Amino acid sequence: MNVGVRVDRKLDHATIVLSGPFHLVHSTEVVPAVQNVEAHLDGCHWANVNLAQVDRIDGTGAVLVAHLLDRLAAHGCRAGVEEGNNLKAARLLALYRRPRTGHPSLPPHTTSLFARLGTLAAQIPAKASDAFDFTGRCAAALPKAAASLTSVDWRSLPKLIQEIGADALPVTSVANLLVGIIVVFLGISLLGRFGAVAFVPDLVVTAHFRELCPLITAIVVAGRSGSGLASEIATMKVSEEIDALRSMGFDPVRWLVVPRCLALVLTLPLLTWIGNVMGVAGGLTATMVITNMTARAYIQGTLDHITVAHLLVGLAKSPFLALAIGLIACGQGLLTQGGAAAVGGRTTSAVVQSIFCVVVISTLFTFFFALLGI
């Protein structure tokens, strides 16, 4: 059966009657037939596509006809579809047509603050559902990864540990060193009024080991390594490397996400521990410069207040903070659709969400340890 496209026109009304097979095999006939129709529809205000005589139709034919209707609508012609008894063809055609909203929307710059807040609030359930879904997929991938070690890219793990841990060490160390200096300045300015400068080492240990060092280290890693992981996977997604992995039988979650999350979980506690040392060093330096306390007295005061509880409280948070950074960064990368702009947008979202989750998780741990009296 041959492809047929007939235009029945009465004044400014036109009916486009399609007949025959509209699919990829007959694309050499379908393309010119559909393209020639538009020349016969000049000045039309209404145009309907009759699908009753269509034998078969696939995505190729549906795309061509849908684009024709969209072009007519863009020129002010009301384009519709007469499905007849061919409901399947009408549904396929509607799938490929451009979505349109039935009500006007305000321009972005005129949208009120409450409208934006409402939009963000309405998106929270869907985003939370996506986050739990991705977390569940990652959890389900762990037993499969343990059962099939070749399904995980273990060869990239040493490189990831170096990039996430060793390369980030100077930045996290300097950040914690400066935070230790800041804590000492604040402690001396407050405790010095009461002649209690001797308690400054206790303040540095308690504040830095328990709260500030894990938080600062995780934020720096989220901004540095989290953005790198998100942009790397996002670039792989838009360049169709993720699709290539799936076509070769590899699960992207096991092949890409598992080693990156594992590298973060292994390196962040080490960076936190080194950050504790740097915080003490920064506090020692600032104390010796501002006060008359000797290095021996400061170190002795520090050692007297370093307890197992202080160490474990800070280090216990680090694996959870690392896991949150890895899941968010990899998840945002896998959700990327589009080009370079989409890569940048997902990278920004990954950093913002990672830092926010790091602060939330740290707060929850602080509240939990406070309830336990630790």
C-alpha positions as a Markdown table, in Angstrom:
| # | Residue | x | y | z |
|---|---|---|---|---|
| 1 | Met | 0.0 | 0.0 | 0.0 |
| 2 | Asn | 1.4 | 3.4 | -1.0 |
| 3 | Val | 1.8 | 6.4 | 1.2 |
| 4 | Gly | -0.9 | 9.1 | 0.5 |
| 5 | Val | -1.4 | 12.6 | 1.7 |
| 6 | Arg | -4.5 | 14.4 | 0.3 |
| 7 | Val | -5.6 | 18.0 | 1.1 |
| 8 | Asp | -9.3 | 18.7 | 1.0 |
| 9 | Arg | -9.8 | 22.4 | 1.3 |
| 10 | Lys | -12.9 | 24.6 | 1.5 |
| 11 | Leu | -12.0 | 28.2 | 1.8 |
| 12 | Asp | -10.0 | 28.6 | 5.0 |
| 13 | His | -10.8 | 25.1 | 6.2 |
| 14 | Ala | -8.6 | 22.1 | 5.3 |
| 15 | Thr | -8.6 | 18.4 | 6.0 |
| 16 | Ile | -5.4 | 16.5 | 5.6 |
| 17 | Val | -6.2 | 12.9 | 4.8 |
| 18 | Leu | -3.4 | 10.4 | 5.5 |
| 19 | Ser | -3.4 | 6.9 | 4.1 |
| 20 | Gly | -1.0 | 4.0 | 3.9 |
| 21 | Pro | 2.0 | 3.1 | 6.1 |
| 22 | Phe | 3.7 | 6.0 | 7.9 |
| 23 | His | 6.8 | 4.3 | 9.3 |
| 24 | Leu | 10.5 | 4.2 | 8.9 |
| 25 | Val | 10.6 | 1.7 | 6.0 |
| 26 | His | 8.6 | 4.0 | 3.8 |
| 27 | Ser | 10.3 | 7.2 | 5.0 |
| 28 | Thr | 11.5 | 8.1 | 1.5 |
| 29 | Glu | 7.8 | 8.4 | 0.5 |
| 30 | Val | 6.5 | 9.9 | 3.8 |
| 31 | Val | 9.0 | 12.8 | 4.1 |
| 32 | Pro | 8.3 | 14.5 | 0.7 |
| 33 | Ala | 4.6 | 13.8 | 0.9 |
| 34 | Val | 4.3 | 15.6 | 4.3 |
| 35 | Gln | 6.6 | 18.4 | 3.3 |
| 36 | Asn | 4.6 | 19.2 | 0.2 |
| 37 | Val | 1.4 | 19.6 | 2.2 |
| 38 | Glu | 2.4 | 22.9 | 3.8 |
| 39 | Ala | 2.4 | 24.6 | 0.4 |
| 40 | His | -1.3 | 23.9 | 0.0 |
| 41 | Leu | -2.3 | 25.4 | 3.3 |
| 42 | Asp | -1.5 | 29.1 | 2.9 |
| 43 | Gly | -4.2 | 31.2 | 4.4 |
| 44 | Cys | -5.9 | 28.3 | 6.3 |
| 45 | His | -7.3 | 29.1 | 9.7 |
| 46 | Trp | -8.4 | 25.5 | 10.5 |
| 47 | Ala | -6.7 | 22.3 | 9.6 |
| 48 | Asn | -7.5 | 18.7 | 10.7 |
| 49 | Val | -5.5 | 15.6 | 10.1 |
| 50 | Asn | -7.6 | 12.6 | 9.4 |
| 51 | Leu | -6.0 | 9.3 | 10.5 |
| 52 | Ala | -8.8 | 6.9 | 9.6 |
| 53 | Gln | -7.0 | 5.5 | 6.6 |
| 54 | Val | -3.5 | 5.2 | 8.1 |
| 55 | Asp | -2.4 | 1.6 | 7.9 |
| 56 | Arg | 0.6 | 1.7 | 10.2 |
| 57 | Ile | 2.5 | 4.5 | 11.9 |
| 58 | Asp | 5.7 | 4.6 | 14.0 |
| 59 | Gly | 7.8 | 7.3 | 15.6 |
| 60 | Thr | 9.2 | 8.5 | 12.3 |
| 61 | Gly | 5.9 | 9.2 | 10.7 |
| 62 | Ala | 4.4 | 10.6 | 13.9 |
| 63 | Val | 7.3 | 13.1 | 14.3 |
| 64 | Leu | 6.9 | 14.4 | 10.7 |
| 65 | Val | 3.1 | 14.9 | 11.1 |
| 66 | Ala | 3.5 | 16.4 | 14.6 |
| 67 | His | 6.1 | 18.9 | 13.3 |
| 68 | Leu | 3.7 | 19.8 | 10.5 |
| 69 | Leu | 0.9 | 20.5 | 12.9 |
| 70 | Asp | 3.2 | 22.5 | 15.2 |
| 71 | Arg | 4.4 | 24.7 | 12.3 |
| 72 | Leu | 0.8 | 25.4 | 11.3 |
| 73 | Ala | -0.1 | 26.3 | 14.8 |
| 74 | Ala | 2.9 | 28.6 | 15.0 |
| 75 | His | 1.5 | 30.5 | 11.9 |
| 76 | Gly | -1.9 | 31.0 | 13.5 |
| 77 | Cys | -3.7 | 28.0 | 12.0 |
| 78 | Arg | -5.7 | 25.9 | 14.5 |
| 79 | Ala | -4.5 | 22.3 | 13.9 |
| 80 | Gly | -6.4 | 19.3 | 15.2 |
| 81 | Val | -6.6 | 15.5 | 14.7 |
| 82 | Glu | -9.5 | 13.4 | 13.6 |
| 83 | Glu | -8.6 | 10.0 | 14.9 |
| 84 | Gly | -11.6 | 8.1 | 13.4 |
| 85 | Asn | -11.1 | 4.5 | 14.5 |
| 86 | Asn | -7.3 | 4.8 | 14.7 |
| 87 | Leu | -7.0 | 5.7 | 18.3 |
| 88 | Lys | -3.5 | 4.2 | 18.6 |
| 89 | Ala | -2.1 | 6.5 | 15.8 |
| 90 | Ala | -3.8 | 9.5 | 17.5 |
| 91 | Arg | -2.1 | 8.7 | 20.8 |
| 92 | Leu | 1.3 | 8.3 | 19.1 |
| 93 | Leu | 0.9 | 11.6 | 17.3 |
| 94 | Ala | -0.1 | 13.4 | 20.5 |
| 95 | Leu | 3.0 | 12.0 | 22.2 |
| 96 | Tyr | 5.3 | 13.8 | 19.7 |
| 97 | Arg | 3.5 | 17.1 | 19.7 |
| 98 | Arg | 4.9 | 20.0 | 21.6 |
| 99 | Pro | 3.2 | 20.3 | 25.1 |
| 100 | Arg | 1.2 | 23.5 | 25.6 |
| 101 | Thr | -0.3 | 24.9 | 28.7 |
| 102 | Gly | -3.9 | 26.0 | 28.7 |
| 103 | His | -3.4 | 29.0 | 31.0 |
| 104 | Pro | -1.1 | 32.0 | 30.7 |
| 105 | Ser | 1.7 | 32.2 | 33.2 |
| 106 | Leu | 3.4 | 35.2 | 34.6 |
| 107 | Pro | 6.9 | 36.1 | 33.3 |
| 108 | Pro | 9.6 | 35.0 | 35.7 |
| 109 | His | 10.6 | 38.5 | 36.8 |
| 110 | Thr | 7.0 | 39.3 | 37.8 |
| 111 | Thr | 6.4 | 36.1 | 39.8 |
| 112 | Ser | 5.9 | 36.9 | 43.5 |
| 113 | Leu | 8.0 | 35.6 | 46.2 |
| 114 | Phe | 5.2 | 33.5 | 47.7 |
| 115 | Ala | 4.6 | 32.0 | 44.3 |
| 116 | Arg | 8.2 | 30.9 | 44.0 |
| 117 | Leu | 8.1 | 29.5 | 47.6 |
| 118 | Gly | 5.0 | 27.6 | 46.7 |
| 119 | Thr | 6.6 | 26.2 | 43.6 |
| 120 | Leu | 9.7 | 25.1 | 45.5 |
| 121 | Ala | 7.5 | 23.6 | 48.2 |
| 122 | Ala | 5.5 | 21.7 | 45.6 |
| 123 | Gln | 8.7 | 20.2 | 44.2 |
| 124 | Ile | 9.9 | 18.9 | 47.5 |
| 125 | Pro | 7.9 | 15.6 | 47.6 |
| 126 | Ala | 9.0 | 14.7 | 44.1 |
| 127 | Lys | 12.7 | 15.5 | 44.8 |
| 128 | Ala | 12.5 | 13.6 | 48.1 |
| 129 | Ser | 11.0 | 10.6 | 46.3 |
| 130 | Asp | 13.8 | 10.7 | 43.6 |
| 131 | Ala | 16.4 | 11.0 | 46.4 |
| 132 | Phe | 15.1 | 8.0 | 48.3 |
| 133 | Asp | 14.7 | 6.0 | 45.0 |
| 134 | Phe | 18.4 | 6.6 | 44.1 |
| 135 | Thr | 19.5 | 5.8 | 47.6 |
| 136 | Gly | 17.6 | 2.6 | 47.4 |
| 137 | Arg | 19.1 | 1.7 | 44.1 |
| 138 | Cys | 22.6 | 2.3 | 45.5 |
| 139 | Ala | 21.8 | 0.2 | 48.5 |
| 140 | Ala | 20.5 | -2.6 | 46.3 |
| 141 | Ala | 23.7 | -2.4 | 44.2 |
| 142 | Leu | 26.0 | -3.2 | 47.1 |
| 143 | Pro | 25.1 | -6.9 | 47.5 |
| 144 | Lys | 25.3 | -7.3 | 43.7 |
| 145 | Ala | 28.7 | -5.6 | 43.6 |
| 146 | Ala | 30.0 | -7.9 | 46.3 |
| 147 | Ala | 28.6 | -10.9 | 44.4 |
| 148 | Ser | 30.1 | -9.8 | 41.1 |
| 149 | Leu | 33.3 | -7.9 | 41.7 |
| 150 | Thr | 33.9 | -7.3 | 38.0 |
| 151 | Ser | 30.7 | -5.2 | 37.8 |
| 152 | Val | 32.6 | -2.4 | 39.7 |
| 153 | Asp | 35.4 | -0.3 | 38.3 |
| 154 | Trp | 37.9 | -1.1 | 41.1 |
| 155 | Arg | 40.8 | 0.1 | 39.0 |
| 156 | Ser | 39.6 | 3.7 | 39.3 |
| 157 | Leu | 39.6 | 3.5 | 43.1 |
| 158 | Pro | 43.3 | 4.4 | 43.8 |
| 159 | Lys | 43.0 | 7.4 | 41.4 |
| 160 | Leu | 39.8 | 8.5 | 43.1 |
| 161 | Ile | 41.4 | 8.3 | 46.5 |
| 162 | Gln | 44.2 | 10.4 | 45.3 |
| 163 | Glu | 42.0 | 13.0 | 43.7 |
| 164 | Ile | 39.5 | 13.2 | 46.6 |
| 165 | Gly | 41.9 | 12.7 | 49.5 |
| 166 | Ala | 45.5 | 13.5 | 48.7 |
| 167 | Asp | 44.8 | 16.4 | 46.3 |
| 168 | Ala | 42.3 | 17.9 | 48.8 |
| 169 | Leu | 44.7 | 17.6 | 51.7 |
| 170 | Pro | 46.3 | 21.1 | 51.3 |
| 171 | Val | 43.0 | 22.9 | 51.1 |
| 172 | Thr | 41.3 | 21.1 | 54.0 |
| 173 | Ser | 44.5 | 21.4 | 56.2 |
| 174 | Val | 44.8 | 25.2 | 55.6 |
| 175 | Ala | 41.0 | 25.6 | 56.2 |
| 176 | Asn | 41.2 | 23.8 | 59.5 |
| 177 | Leu | 44.4 | 25.6 | 60.5 |
| 178 | Leu | 42.6 | 28.9 | 60.0 |
| 179 | Val | 39.5 | 27.8 | 61.9 |
| 180 | Gly | 41.7 | 26.8 | 64.8 |
| 181 | Ile | 43.2 | 30.3 | 64.8 |
| 182 | Ile | 39.7 | 31.8 | 64.7 |
| 183 | Val | 38.5 | 29.8 | 67.6 |
| 184 | Val | 41.5 | 30.8 | 69.7 |
| 185 | Phe | 40.9 | 34.5 | 68.9 |
| 186 | Leu | 37.3 | 34.2 | 69.9 |
| 187 | Gly | 38.2 | 32.2 | 73.0 |
| 188 | Ile | 40.8 | 34.6 | 74.2 |
| 189 | Ser | 38.6 | 37.7 | 73.6 |
| 190 | Leu | 35.8 | 36.1 | 75.7 |
| 191 | Leu | 37.6 | 34.0 | 78.3 |
| 192 | Gly | 40.3 | 36.6 | 78.8 |
| 193 | Arg | 37.8 | 38.9 | 80.5 |
| 194 | Phe | 37.4 | 36.4 | 83.3 |
| 195 | Gly | 41.1 | 35.5 | 83.5 |
| 196 | Ala | 40.3 | 32.0 | 82.1 |
| 197 | Val | 42.8 | 31.9 | 79.2 |
| 198 | Ala | 44.0 | 28.5 | 80.5 |
| 199 | Phe | 40.7 | 27.0 | 79.2 |
| 200 | Val | 41.4 | 28.0 | 75.6 |
| 201 | Pro | 42.9 | 24.6 | 74.7 |
| 202 | Asp | 39.8 | 22.9 | 76.1 |
| 203 | Leu | 37.7 | 25.2 | 73.9 |
| 204 | Val | 39.7 | 24.4 | 70.8 |
| 205 | Val | 39.5 | 20.6 | 71.4 |
| 206 | Thr | 35.8 | 20.6 | 72.2 |
| 207 | Ala | 34.7 | 22.9 | 69.4 |
| 208 | His | 37.1 | 21.8 | 66.7 |
| 209 | Phe | 37.2 | 18.0 | 67.2 |
| 210 | Arg | 33.4 | 17.6 | 67.8 |
| 211 | Glu | 31.8 | 20.1 | 65.4 |
| 212 | Leu | 34.0 | 22.4 | 63.3 |
| 213 | Cys | 36.6 | 20.1 | 61.8 |
| 214 | Pro | 34.1 | 17.5 | 60.4 |
| 215 | Leu | 31.8 | 20.2 | 59.1 |
| 216 | Ile | 34.6 | 22.4 | 57.5 |
| 217 | Thr | 36.3 | 19.4 | 56.0 |
| 218 | Ala | 33.1 | 18.0 | 54.5 |
| 219 | Ile | 32.1 | 21.4 | 53.1 |
| 220 | Val | 35.5 | 21.9 | 51.4 |
| 221 | Val | 35.3 | 18.3 | 50.0 |
| 222 | Ala | 31.7 | 18.9 | 48.8 |
| 223 | Gly | 32.8 | 22.1 | 47.0 |
| 224 | Arg | 35.9 | 20.7 | 45.5 |
| 225 | Ser | 35.5 | 16.9 | 45.0 |
| 226 | Gly | 31.7 | 16.8 | 44.9 |
| 227 | Ser | 31.6 | 19.3 | 42.1 |
| 228 | Gly | 34.2 | 17.4 | 40.2 |
| 229 | Leu | 32.4 | 14.1 | 40.5 |
| 230 | Ala | 29.1 | 15.6 | 39.5 |
| 231 | Ser | 30.5 | 17.4 | 36.4 |
| 232 | Glu | 32.4 | 14.2 | 35.4 |
| 233 | Ile | 29.4 | 12.0 | 35.5 |
| 234 | Ala | 27.2 | 14.7 | 33.9 |
| 235 | Thr | 29.6 | 15.0 | 31.0 |
| 236 | Met | 29.5 | 11.2 | 30.6 |
| 237 | Lys | 25.7 | 11.4 | 30.6 |
| 238 | Val | 25.4 | 14.1 | 27.9 |
| 239 | Ser | 28.1 | 12.4 | 25.8 |
| 240 | Glu | 26.1 | 9.1 | 26.0 |
| 241 | Glu | 28.9 | 7.2 | 27.7 |
| 242 | Ile | 26.4 | 6.1 | 30.4 |
| 243 | Asp | 24.2 | 4.7 | 27.6 |
| 244 | Ala | 27.2 | 2.9 | 26.2 |
| 245 | Leu | 27.9 | 1.3 | 29.6 |
| 246 | Arg | 24.3 | 0.1 | 29.8 |
| 247 | Ser | 24.5 | -1.3 | 26.2 |
| 248 | Met | 27.6 | -3.3 | 27.3 |
| 249 | Gly | 25.7 | -4.8 | 30.2 |
| 250 | Phe | 27.2 | -2.6 | 33.0 |
| 251 | Asp | 25.0 | -1.0 | 35.7 |
| 252 | Pro | 26.1 | 2.7 | 36.0 |
| 253 | Val | 25.3 | 2.7 | 39.7 |
| 254 | Arg | 27.6 | -0.2 | 40.4 |
| 255 | Trp | 30.3 | 0.8 | 37.9 |
| 256 | Leu | 30.5 | 4.5 | 38.7 |
| 257 | Val | 28.7 | 5.4 | 41.9 |
| 258 | Val | 30.0 | 2.6 | 44.2 |
| 259 | Pro | 33.8 | 3.3 | 43.8 |
| 260 | Arg | 33.3 | 7.1 | 44.1 |
| 261 | Cys | 31.2 | 6.8 | 47.3 |
| 262 | Leu | 33.7 | 4.3 | 48.7 |
| 263 | Ala | 36.6 | 6.6 | 48.0 |
| 264 | Leu | 34.8 | 9.4 | 49.8 |
| 265 | Val | 34.0 | 7.2 | 52.8 |
| 266 | Leu | 37.6 | 6.1 | 53.1 |
| 267 | Thr | 39.2 | 9.5 | 52.6 |
| 268 | Leu | 37.0 | 12.0 | 54.5 |
| 269 | Pro | 37.7 | 10.5 | 58.0 |
| 270 | Leu | 41.4 | 10.7 | 57.3 |
| 271 | Leu | 41.1 | 14.3 | 56.2 |
| 272 | Thr | 39.1 | 15.0 | 59.3 |
| 273 | Trp | 41.7 | 13.5 | 61.6 |
| 274 | Ile | 44.5 | 15.5 | 59.9 |
| 275 | Gly | 42.2 | 18.5 | 60.2 |
| 276 | Asn | 42.1 | 18.0 | 63.9 |
| 277 | Val | 45.9 | 18.1 | 64.1 |
| 278 | Met | 46.0 | 21.3 | 62.0 |
| 279 | Gly | 43.3 | 22.9 | 64.2 |
| 280 | Val | 45.4 | 22.2 | 67.3 |
| 281 | Ala | 48.5 | 23.6 | 65.4 |
| 282 | Gly | 46.6 | 26.8 | 64.5 |
| 283 | Gly | 45.4 | 27.2 | 68.0 |
| 284 | Leu | 48.9 | 26.7 | 69.4 |
| 285 | Thr | 50.3 | 29.4 | 67.0 |
| 286 | Ala | 47.6 | 31.9 | 67.8 |
| 287 | Thr | 47.9 | 31.4 | 71.5 |
| 288 | Met | 51.6 | 31.8 | 71.6 |
| 289 | Val | 51.4 | 35.0 | 69.5 |
| 290 | Ile | 48.6 | 36.7 | 71.6 |
| 291 | Thr | 49.2 | 35.4 | 75.1 |
| 292 | Asn | 52.2 | 34.5 | 77.3 |
| 293 | Met | 51.2 | 30.8 | 77.4 |
| 294 | Thr | 54.1 | 28.6 | 76.4 |
| 295 | Ala | 53.9 | 25.8 | 73.8 |
| 296 | Arg | 54.5 | 23.2 | 76.5 |
| 297 | Ala | 51.5 | 24.5 | 78.6 |
| 298 | Tyr | 49.2 | 24.7 | 75.5 |
| 299 | Ile | 50.1 | 21.1 | 74.4 |
| 300 | Gln | 49.7 | 19.8 | 77.9 |
| 301 | Gly | 46.3 | 21.5 | 78.2 |
| 302 | Thr | 45.3 | 20.1 | 74.8 |
| 303 | Leu | 46.3 | 16.5 | 75.7 |
| 304 | Asp | 44.5 | 16.7 | 79.0 |
| 305 | His | 41.2 | 17.4 | 77.2 |
| 306 | Ile | 41.5 | 15.1 | 74.2 |
| 307 | Thr | 39.2 | 12.3 | 75.0 |
| 308 | Val | 38.0 | 9.3 | 73.1 |
| 309 | Ala | 34.5 | 10.8 | 73.1 |
| 310 | His | 35.7 | 14.0 | 71.4 |
| 311 | Leu | 37.6 | 12.1 | 68.8 |
| 312 | Leu | 34.8 | 9.6 | 68.0 |
| 313 | Val | 32.0 | 12.1 | 67.9 |
| 314 | Gly | 33.8 | 14.0 | 65.1 |
| 315 | Leu | 35.0 | 11.0 | 63.3 |
| 316 | Ala | 31.7 | 9.1 | 63.5 |
| 317 | Lys | 30.0 | 11.8 | 61.4 |
| 318 | Ser | 32.6 | 11.8 | 58.6 |
| 319 | Pro | 31.5 | 8.5 | 56.8 |
| 320 | Phe | 27.9 | 9.7 | 56.7 |
| 321 | Leu | 28.8 | 13.1 | 55.5 |
| 322 | Ala | 31.0 | 11.5 | 52.8 |
| 323 | Leu | 28.2 | 9.2 | 51.7 |
| 324 | Ala | 25.8 | 12.1 | 51.4 |
| 325 | Ile | 28.3 | 14.0 | 49.3 |
| 326 | Gly | 28.9 | 11.0 | 47.0 |
| 327 | Leu | 25.2 | 10.1 | 46.5 |
| 328 | Ile | 24.2 | 13.7 | 45.8 |
| 329 | Ala | 27.1 | 14.4 | 43.4 |
| 330 | Cys | 26.6 | 11.1 | 41.5 |
| 331 | Gly | 22.8 | 11.3 | 41.5 |
| 332 | Gln | 22.9 | 14.9 | 40.1 |
| 333 | Gly | 25.3 | 13.8 | 37.4 |
| 334 | Leu | 23.1 | 10.9 | 36.3 |
| 335 | Leu | 20.1 | 13.1 | 36.1 |
| 336 | Thr | 21.7 | 15.5 | 33.6 |
| 337 | Gln | 19.9 | 16.0 | 30.3 |
| 338 | Gly | 21.0 | 18.5 | 27.6 |
| 339 | Gly | 24.3 | 20.0 | 26.9 |
| 340 | Ala | 27.0 | 22.1 | 28.5 |
| 341 | Ala | 24.5 | 24.3 | 30.3 |
| 342 | Ala | 22.9 | 21.3 | 31.9 |
| 343 | Val | 26.3 | 20.1 | 33.1 |
| 344 | Gly | 26.9 | 23.4 | 34.8 |
| 345 | Gly | 23.4 | 23.5 | 36.4 |
| 346 | Arg | 23.7 | 20.0 | 37.8 |
| 347 | Thr | 27.1 | 20.7 | 39.2 |
| 348 | Thr | 25.9 | 23.8 | 41.0 |
| 349 | Ser | 22.9 | 21.8 | 42.3 |
| 350 | Ala | 25.2 | 19.1 | 43.5 |
| 351 | Val | 27.4 | 21.5 | 45.5 |
| 352 | Val | 24.4 | 23.4 | 47.0 |
| 353 | Gln | 22.6 | 20.2 | 48.0 |
| 354 | Ser | 25.7 | 18.6 | 49.3 |
| 355 | Ile | 26.6 | 21.5 | 51.6 |
| 356 | Phe | 23.0 | 21.8 | 52.8 |
| 357 | Cys | 22.8 | 18.0 | 53.6 |
| 358 | Val | 26.2 | 18.2 | 55.3 |
| 359 | Val | 25.0 | 20.9 | 57.7 |
| 360 | Val | 21.7 | 19.0 | 58.3 |
| 361 | Ile | 23.4 | 15.7 | 59.0 |
| 362 | Ser | 25.9 | 17.4 | 61.3 |
| 363 | Thr | 23.1 | 19.1 | 63.2 |
| 364 | Leu | 21.2 | 15.8 | 63.6 |
| 365 | Phe | 24.3 | 14.1 | 65.0 |
| 366 | Thr | 24.9 | 16.9 | 67.4 |
| 367 | Phe | 21.4 | 16.6 | 68.7 |
| 368 | Phe | 21.7 | 12.8 | 68.9 |
| 369 | Phe | 24.9 | 12.9 | 70.9 |
| 370 | Ala | 23.5 | 15.6 | 73.2 |
| 371 | Leu | 20.5 | 13.3 | 74.0 |
| 372 | Leu | 22.9 | 10.5 | 74.8 |
| 373 | Gly | 25.0 | 12.9 | 77.0 |
| 374 | Ile | 28.2 | 12.3 | 75.1 |
